[in-house]
Amino acid sequence: MAQITIRQLQLFLRDQDPAANLLLDEHEFDPEELTNALQIAVDKWNDTPPLVGTYTVDTFPWPTYLRYYSAAVLLRSAALRYARNQLRYSGGGAAIDDQNKEGTYNRLADVMQRQADNWFVTKKNTLNFSNGFSSI
């Protein structure tokens, strides 16, 4: 089974280098958030009908879609934070709106979630169909 590490998820999100996050100078997502997102993605699979296999983060056999769904969870979470903290301000002839990222993050989350959701449904239906034929 392929296991996704926190580091691999950081690399996928381009959140591996705090210095590269120019306005933050830190990781956008901490290890607890990354771990939680992986768990939510596996829970999504386990809770989606048809119920054709239950996995943990360590045993989930399809790493690509675990990454996609986890990324969607993290991006939506960040979008919520940006929406709560958005405040446009100006001073000295400059306008600042550095927290105006909610829309961008939600659009990215939509793309990732759509890819994962479509695959989840297709894969689960395929497995269900295969299981049905194997019992005949």
SULRA-V989591 format. One record per backbone hydrogen bond with DSSP energy under -1.0 kcal/mol. CO is the residue of the C=O (numbers start at 0). NH is the residue of the N-H. Records with the same first field share a line. If there is no record, write none. Layout:
CO: NH + NH
//
This chain:
4: 8
5: 9
6: 10
7: 11
8: 12
9: 14
10: 13
16: 19
17: 20
19: 21
20: 24
29: 33
30: 34
31: 35
32: 36
33: 37
34: 38
35: 39
36: 40
37: 41
38: 42
39: 43
40: 44
41: 45
42: 46
43: 47
49: 51
55: 59
61: 65
62: 66
63: 67
64: 68
65: 69
66: 70
67: 71
68: 72
69: 73
70: 74
71: 75
72: 76
73: 77
74: 78
75: 79
76: 80
77: 81
78: 82
79: 83
80: 84
88: 95
90: 93
93: 90
95: 88
96: 99
98: 100
100: 104
101: 105
102: 106
103: 107
104: 108
105: 109
106: 110
107: 111
108: 112
109: 113
110: 114
111: 115
112: 116
113: 117
114: 118
115: 119
116: 120
117: 121
118: 122
119: 123
120: 124
121: 125
122: 126
123: 127
124: 128
125: 129
126: 130
127: 131
128: 132
129: 133
//
